[in-house]
């Protein structure tokens, strides 16, 4: 398994909109593509409370590329994303990392 850690820095004041989009739109679309979520986190104590972290699980880089590219081109996703950003973007910038578990990791 590979794990994708995505870090979204919300535009100031837009974190509630970003969280709502995931909860009400994105996750439902991901279910159709069998995108496996590990978890979502926000910061309670730390550098910024305007950061959303989430992790996805993939069997391989090939699976990730195939599924993610199909999702990214999904007409419903493109329409809904545009609707949620009619007052401007929700994400100022993002960081994406693909992680591989160590031999001693509890998550494999």
N, C-alpha and C positions, 0 to 999 in steps of 0.2 A: 504494500500500500504506500501511496504517496499522499502527503497532506499539503493542501494549499492554504497558506495564511494570507488573508487579504486585510489590509488596513486602510480604512476610509477616513479621511480627515474632512469632516462636514464643514460646509460653508457656515460661518457664524450665524446662529439662529435657526439653522435648517436641520439640526439633528432629529427633532421630532418627526419631520417630514420624511427623512431618510429611514428611520425606524419603521414608520407606518408603511412606507413603500415595500420594505422587505416583508413585514408581517402580512400585509393585505394583498400584495401583488406578486412580488418576486418568488416567494416560497411556493405559491400555487403553480406558477409556471415551471419552476424547477422540478416539481413532482412529476410532471409529464416527461421530463428528460432524465429522470432518475439521478438527479444531482444530489449527492449525499452530503448533508450538513453534519458537521461534528458539533458545532456550537457557535454562539454569538456572544460577544462581550462588549461592555462599555466600561469606561474608567470611573471608578469611585474615588480613588486616591492616586494621583499621578500627574503627569505633565499637562494633560488636557482632558476635559470631559466632552470634547467635541470629536472624539475618535471612536469609530466602531471597528472592532476586530471580529473577523469570523474565519472559520476553518471549514474546508471541504475535503472529502476523502475521495481518492481516485485509485483505480487499479493500476494505471500506468499513465505515462505522459500522452501516449496515443489516445487513450480513452478520454483524457481531459481535453485534448485538442479537438477531437471529433465532437464531443458533447457540448463543450463550451462554445465552439464556433456555431453550432446549430442553434443553441439558445440565443446567442448574440444577434442572430439574424431573424429570430422569431417575430413575426408581424405583430402579435399581441404585445410582446415585450416592448418593441420599438414604439408602439402607440402609447402604451401605458407610461413608459419612461418619459416620453415627450410631454404627456399630460401632467406628470408630477413635477416637471421642470419648466412649466409655462411661466413661472415667476422667477426663473433663474435656476442654475445648477444646484444640486444638493451636495455634491462632493467637490471640494477644492482641489484635492489631489489624493491619489491612492498609491499604495505600495503592495506588491504582490510577490510572494515567495513560495517556492515549492520545496517542501521539506521531506526528508527521508528519515525514518526512525532508526535510531541506533540499535545495536544488538541487545542492549539492556533496557530499552524503552518498554514501558507497559503497553503502550499503543504500538501495534505492529502494522 
